[in-house]
Amino acid sequence: MLKENLKYHHCLVFPDSKDITYYFSPGRINIIGEHIDYNGGLVFPCAISLGTYAAISLRDDDTISLYSENFKENGVISFSLSNELLKTGIWVDYVKGVISEMKTDGHRITKGFNAYIFGNLPNGASLSSSASLELLFAEIVRELNNLELSDLDLVKYSQRAENNFVGLHCGIMDQFAIGMSKKNYAILLDCATLKYDYAPLELGDNVILIMNTNKRRDLVTSKYNERCAECAEGLQLIRSNYKEVTHLCELEVSDLPEIEKVIADEVVYRRVRHVISEMGRVKKTFEALQINNIELVGKYINESHKSLKEDYEVTGLELDTIVKLAQSCEGVLGARMIGAGFAGCAIAIVKSSAVEAVTKKVKAGYLEKIGYDCNIYIAESNNRTTKI
């Protein structure tokens, strides 16, 4: 049914298409380890069943024509692979960025195609719709042009597209989680070395709820890049006055008293404190899962939100409201914001038997406080970007 639906809409937009192929790229959640991927930290993400679909048909020229059901107002967007790829300021830049980075490294990309795109990831909701789109087209371009690139190569090109072409100084977590995930597993990823390990995502009689505040934010124009700069400033002060390190996440919580002495700016110190303490929470969460102590995992998730709120200051009214409501419910082990923050989504670990009651209470309380609805659904793990 899914393929038939994609084919129907593809042919409406591109009526002369033949031999249509189909692809899916998941979104992701990060169980814990927020705003530390670009500081060389450990993160613990997994791909989810929501994501981005594409129906593709080859052309007989080098033009790529794209139509997104999620951005109908932009219509069909076309560009030639023979020409310089120029930034437009809309969603197509994520696709252009991936192709541009591949071409910069000398890969020959000549196959034009038509693409109908549909995503059921809410845009700007901290579920990585941009990385999902990047990996989707990295996979498509690799296959159509017979490029000898590994899955990890596609991850790196997708991150570079966001950094260099789009202009967001993100870490590699989002792209890695989407490009390397396996169903029923989370990935413990060292963002400094790209060493990783798969951990079974076994939560017993608990599930992970995704709670969407329905408030969108634009990462590029948010304070995301500002936080990156504050961390870089803190790292420079530490390296000059305390200890020679490459990344903030090499430091331990026990280093904080000395760090506080060398960082006079209280705001910059709090940014650094979040990064270092969050790194510790990732390690402890991984250890807790190894002994199946889900209650302890919930405790660390609660602590993560507190740090993101008070030290990193990336939450806001909507995220704080939805997390506080969830934490107040019986059957909730822990809740926190995910993603860049300022808006978007939070997650909660909830007893399976309590999901209905928690959903009802959170939705009612959020509507009363914020004035509009939130959306809540169970997160199911998924495989990496693939042809379907």
C-alpha positions as CSV (number, residue, x, y, z in Angstrom):
1,M,0.0,0.0,0.0
2,L,2.8,2.4,0.9
3,K,4.6,1.9,-2.4
4,E,1.4,2.2,-4.4
5,N,0.7,5.5,-2.7
6,L,4.2,6.8,-3.4
7,K,3.9,5.7,-7.0
8,Y,0.6,7.4,-7.5
9,H,1.8,10.7,-6.2
10,H,5.1,10.5,-8.0
11,C,3.2,10.0,-11.3
12,L,0.9,12.9,-10.6
13,V,4.0,15.2,-10.4
14,F,6.1,13.4,-13.0
15,P,3.6,11.8,-15.4
16,D,6.1,10.2,-17.8
17,S,8.1,8.3,-15.2
18,K,9.0,4.6,-15.5
19,D,10.8,2.1,-13.3
20,I,10.2,3.8,-10.0
21,T,12.3,2.8,-7.0
22,Y,11.6,3.6,-3.3
23,Y,13.7,4.6,-0.4
24,F,13.2,5.3,3.3
25,S,15.4,7.2,5.8
26,P,14.5,7.2,9.5
27,G,14.5,10.0,12.0
28,R,16.3,9.6,15.3
29,I,16.0,10.2,19.0
30,N,18.9,10.5,21.4
31,I,18.3,8.7,24.7
32,I,20.9,10.8,26.5
33,G,24.0,12.9,25.6
34,E,22.7,16.2,24.4
35,H,24.8,19.1,23.0
36,I,28.0,17.1,23.5
37,D,28.5,15.5,20.1
38,Y,30.3,18.7,18.8
39,N,32.3,18.6,22.0
40,G,33.8,15.2,21.4
41,G,31.4,13.3,23.7
42,L,29.6,10.0,23.9
43,V,26.0,10.0,22.7
44,F,23.4,7.2,22.8
45,P,20.9,7.6,19.9
46,C,18.7,5.2,17.9
47,A,16.8,5.5,14.6
48,I,13.0,5.5,14.8
49,S,10.1,4.3,12.6
50,L,9.1,7.8,11.5
51,G,11.1,9.2,8.7
52,T,11.4,10.4,5.0
53,Y,10.3,8.5,1.9
54,A,11.2,9.0,-1.7
55,A,9.9,7.6,-5.0
56,I,12.7,7.9,-7.7
57,S,12.6,7.7,-11.5
58,L,15.6,8.1,-13.7
59,R,15.8,10.8,-16.3
60,D,17.8,10.8,-19.6
61,D,19.7,14.0,-18.7
62,D,21.7,15.4,-15.7
63,T,18.8,17.3,-14.1
64,I,17.5,16.5,-10.7
65,S,13.9,17.5,-10.1
66,L,12.5,17.4,-6.6
67,Y,9.0,17.7,-5.2
68,S,8.2,17.5,-1.4
69,E,4.7,16.8,-0.2
70,N,5.7,18.6,3.0
71,F,6.7,21.8,1.2
72,K,4.1,22.0,-1.6
73,E,4.4,25.8,-1.7
74,N,7.9,25.4,-3.3
75,G,6.5,23.3,-6.2
76,V,9.0,21.3,-8.3
77,I,12.6,22.4,-7.8
78,S,15.1,21.5,-10.5
79,F,18.8,21.9,-11.0
80,S,21.5,20.6,-13.3
81,L,24.4,18.6,-12.1
82,S,26.5,20.4,-14.7
83,N,26.1,23.7,-13.0
84,E,27.4,25.1,-9.7
85,L,25.0,24.2,-6.9
86,L,23.8,27.4,-5.3
87,K,22.2,27.8,-1.9
88,T,18.5,28.7,-1.9
89,G,17.6,29.0,1.8
90,I,14.9,26.2,1.6
91,W,14.8,22.5,2.2
92,V,16.5,21.6,-1.1
93,D,19.8,22.9,0.3
94,Y,20.2,19.7,2.3
95,V,20.1,17.7,-0.9
96,K,22.3,20.0,-2.8
97,G,24.8,20.1,0.1
98,V,25.3,16.3,0.0
99,I,25.8,16.3,-3.7
100,S,28.1,19.3,-3.5
101,E,30.3,17.7,-0.9
102,M,30.6,14.5,-2.9
103,K,31.5,16.4,-6.0
104,T,34.1,18.4,-4.1
105,D,35.9,15.1,-3.3
106,G,36.0,14.2,-7.0
107,H,33.1,11.8,-7.2
108,R,31.4,11.7,-10.6
109,I,27.7,12.4,-10.3
110,T,25.9,12.5,-13.6
111,K,22.6,10.6,-13.2
112,G,19.5,12.9,-13.3
113,F,16.3,11.8,-11.6
114,N,12.9,12.8,-10.5
115,A,12.0,12.5,-6.8
116,Y,8.7,12.7,-5.0
117,I,9.4,13.1,-1.3
118,F,7.1,12.6,1.7
119,G,8.1,12.7,5.4
120,N,6.1,11.9,8.5
121,L,8.7,13.5,10.7
122,P,7.5,16.9,12.0
123,N,9.9,19.5,10.6
124,G,11.9,21.3,13.3
125,A,10.8,18.9,16.0
126,S,14.2,17.6,17.1
127,L,13.8,14.3,15.4
128,S,16.4,15.1,12.7
129,S,14.3,15.6,9.6
130,S,17.2,17.4,8.0
131,A,19.7,14.6,8.6
132,S,17.0,12.1,7.5
133,L,16.7,14.0,4.2
134,E,20.5,14.2,3.8
135,L,21.1,10.4,4.3
136,L,18.1,9.6,2.0
137,F,19.7,11.4,-0.9
138,A,23.2,10.3,-0.1
139,E,22.0,6.7,-0.4
140,I,20.1,7.5,-3.6
141,V,23.0,9.3,-5.3
142,R,25.5,6.5,-4.2
143,E,23.3,3.8,-5.8
144,L,22.3,5.6,-9.0
145,N,25.9,6.7,-9.7
146,N,27.6,3.4,-8.6
147,L,29.8,5.3,-6.2
148,E,32.2,3.3,-4.1
149,L,31.3,4.8,-0.8
150,S,30.7,3.2,2.6
151,D,27.8,3.8,4.9
152,L,30.2,5.8,7.1
153,D,31.2,7.9,4.1
154,L,27.6,8.9,3.5
155,V,27.3,9.9,7.2
156,K,30.3,12.1,6.9
157,Y,29.1,13.8,3.6
158,S,25.8,14.4,5.2
159,Q,27.3,16.2,8.2
160,R,29.6,18.2,5.9
161,A,26.6,19.2,3.9
162,E,25.0,20.7,7.0
163,N,28.2,22.3,8.2
164,N,29.6,23.7,4.9
165,F,26.6,24.2,2.7
166,V,23.6,24.9,5.0
167,G,25.7,26.7,7.6
168,L,24.8,24.8,10.8
169,H,27.8,23.7,13.0
170,C,26.2,20.5,14.1
171,G,28.1,17.4,15.3
172,I,27.8,14.0,13.6
173,M,25.3,12.3,15.9
174,D,22.2,12.8,13.9
175,Q,23.7,11.6,10.6
176,F,25.5,8.7,12.3
177,A,22.3,7.5,14.1
178,I,20.3,7.5,10.8
179,G,23.0,6.1,8.6
180,M,24.3,3.3,10.9
181,S,21.4,2.2,13.1
182,K,20.0,-1.3,13.6
183,K,16.5,-2.1,14.7
184,N,16.1,-2.8,18.5
185,Y,19.5,-1.3,19.2
186,A,20.9,2.0,20.3
187,I,24.4,3.2,19.4
188,L,27.0,4.3,21.9
189,L,29.0,6.6,19.7
190,D,32.2,8.4,20.6
191,C,31.9,11.6,18.5
192,A,35.6,12.3,18.8
193,T,36.9,9.0,17.3
194,L,33.7,7.7,15.7
195,K,34.2,4.4,17.6
196,Y,30.8,2.9,18.3
197,D,29.1,-0.1,19.9
198,Y,25.6,-1.4,19.5
199,A,23.6,-1.8,22.7
200,P,20.3,-3.8,22.8
201,L,17.5,-1.4,23.6
202,E,15.8,-3.5,26.2
203,L,13.5,-1.5,28.5
204,G,11.6,-4.3,30.1
205,D,7.9,-3.4,30.6
206,N,8.7,0.3,29.7
207,V,8.4,2.2,26.4
208,I,9.8,5.5,25.2
209,L,7.3,8.2,24.4
210,I,8.0,11.1,22.0
211,M,6.3,14.2,23.1
212,N,6.1,16.9,20.4
213,T,5.5,20.4,21.7
214,N,4.4,21.5,18.2
215,K,6.6,24.6,18.6
216,R,9.0,24.7,15.7
217,R,12.4,26.3,15.7
218,D,15.0,27.1,13.0
219,L,18.3,25.6,14.1
220,V,20.4,27.9,11.9
221,T,18.9,31.1,13.4
222,S,18.5,29.8,16.9
223,K,21.2,30.0,19.6
224,Y,22.7,26.7,18.5
225,N,25.8,28.2,16.9
226,E,26.1,30.5,19.9
227,R,26.4,27.5,22.2
228,C,29.1,26.0,20.0
229,A,31.1,29.3,20.3
230,E,30.7,29.4,24.0
231,C,32.0,25.9,24.4
232,A,34.9,26.7,22.1
233,E,35.7,29.7,24.3
234,G,35.6,27.5,27.4
235,L,37.9,24.9,25.8
236,Q,40.4,27.6,24.8
237,L,40.6,29.0,28.4
238,I,41.0,25.4,29.8
239,R,43.8,24.6,27.4
240,S,45.6,27.9,28.1
241,N,45.3,27.9,31.9
242,Y,44.6,24.4,33.2
243,K,45.0,21.3,31.1
244,E,45.9,20.4,27.4
245,V,42.8,18.6,26.0
246,T,41.4,18.3,22.5
247,H,37.7,18.2,23.5
248,L,35.7,19.3,26.5
249,C,34.4,15.8,27.0
250,E,37.9,14.5,27.8
251,L,37.4,16.2,31.2
252,E,35.8,14.7,34.3
253,V,33.3,16.1,36.8
254,S,36.2,16.1,39.3
255,D,38.0,18.7,37.1
256,L,35.2,21.3,37.6
257,P,36.6,23.0,40.7
258,E,39.8,23.8,38.8
259,I,37.9,24.7,35.6
260,E,35.8,27.2,37.5
261,K,39.0,29.0,38.6
262,V,40.1,29.6,35.0
263,I,36.8,30.6,33.4
264,A,35.8,34.0,34.8
265,D,32.6,34.2,32.7
266,E,29.9,32.5,34.7
267,V,27.8,31.7,31.6
268,V,30.7,30.0,29.7
269,Y,31.5,28.0,32.9
270,R,27.9,26.7,33.1
271,R,28.0,25.7,29.4
272,V,31.2,23.7,30.1
273,R,29.7,22.2,33.3
274,H,26.8,20.9,31.3
275,V,29.0,19.3,28.7
276,I,31.2,17.5,31.2
277,S,28.4,16.4,33.5
278,E,26.3,15.2,30.5
279,M,29.2,13.1,29.4
280,G,29.3,11.4,32.8
281,R,25.5,10.7,32.6
282,V,25.9,9.0,29.2
283,K,28.5,6.6,30.7
284,K,26.3,5.9,33.7
285,T,23.2,5.4,31.6
286,F,25.0,2.8,29.4
287,E,26.2,1.0,32.6
288,A,22.7,1.1,34.0
289,L,21.2,-0.5,30.9
290,Q,23.8,-3.3,31.1
291,I,22.4,-4.3,34.5
292,N,18.8,-3.6,33.4
293,N,18.3,-0.8,35.9
294,I,15.8,1.2,34.0
295,E,14.8,3.3,37.1
296,L,18.4,4.5,37.2
297,V,18.3,5.4,33.5
298,G,15.2,7.5,34.3
299,K,17.1,9.3,37.0
300,Y,19.9,10.3,34.7
301,I,17.4,11.4,32.0
302,N,15.8,13.8,34.6
303,E,19.2,15.1,35.5
304,S,20.0,15.7,31.9
305,H,16.9,17.9,31.4
306,K,17.8,19.9,34.6
307,S,21.3,20.6,33.2
308,L,20.0,21.5,29.8
309,K,17.6,23.9,31.4
310,E,19.8,25.6,34.0
311,D,23.4,25.3,32.7
312,Y,22.9,25.1,28.9
313,E,19.7,27.2,28.7
314,V,18.2,25.5,25.6
315,T,14.8,24.5,26.9
316,G,12.1,27.2,27.1
317,L,8.5,27.3,28.3
318,E,7.0,24.6,26.0
319,L,9.7,22.0,26.6
320,D,9.9,22.7,30.4
321,T,6.1,22.4,30.6
322,I,5.8,19.1,28.8
323,V,8.8,17.6,30.7
324,K,7.5,18.8,34.1
325,L,4.0,17.4,33.3
326,A,5.5,14.0,32.3
327,Q,7.8,13.8,35.4
328,S,4.7,14.4,37.6
329,C,2.9,11.4,36.3
330,E,2.8,8.0,38.0
331,G,4.6,5.4,35.9
332,V,7.1,7.9,34.3
333,L,10.7,7.0,35.2
334,G,12.3,10.1,33.6
335,A,11.8,12.7,30.9
336,R,13.9,15.3,29.1
337,M,14.1,17.5,26.0
338,I,15.9,16.1,23.0
339,G,17.7,17.7,20.1
340,A,19.0,21.2,19.8
341,G,16.3,22.6,22.1
342,F,14.3,25.8,22.3
343,A,11.3,23.9,20.9
344,G,10.7,20.5,19.3
345,C,10.3,17.3,21.3
346,A,11.0,15.6,24.6
347,I,11.1,11.9,25.5
348,A,9.9,10.0,28.5
349,I,10.5,6.5,29.7
350,V,7.1,5.2,30.8
351,K,5.6,2.0,32.2
352,S,3.7,0.4,29.4
353,S,0.6,0.1,31.6
354,A,0.7,3.9,32.3
355,V,1.0,5.1,28.7
356,E,-2.7,5.9,28.2
357,A,-3.0,7.8,31.6
358,V,0.3,9.7,31.1
359,T,-0.7,10.7,27.5
360,K,-4.1,12.0,28.7
361,K,-2.6,14.0,31.7
362,V,0.2,15.5,29.7
363,K,-2.0,16.5,26.7
364,A,-4.6,18.1,29.0
365,G,-2.0,20.0,31.1
366,Y,-0.1,21.2,28.1
367,L,-3.2,22.5,26.4
368,E,-4.2,24.3,29.6
369,K,-0.8,25.9,30.1
370,I,0.4,26.6,26.5
371,G,-2.9,27.1,24.7
372,Y,-2.5,24.5,21.9
373,D,-2.1,20.7,21.6
374,C,1.0,18.6,21.8
375,N,1.4,15.2,20.1
376,I,2.5,12.0,21.8
377,Y,3.4,8.7,20.3
378,I,5.5,5.6,21.2
379,A,9.0,5.5,19.7
380,E,9.9,2.3,17.8
381,S,13.5,1.7,16.8
382,N,14.3,1.1,13.2
383,N,17.1,0.2,10.7
384,R,19.3,2.7,8.8
385,T,18.5,4.4,5.5
386,T,17.7,1.9,2.8
387,K,16.0,1.0,-0.4
388,I,12.5,-0.5,0.3
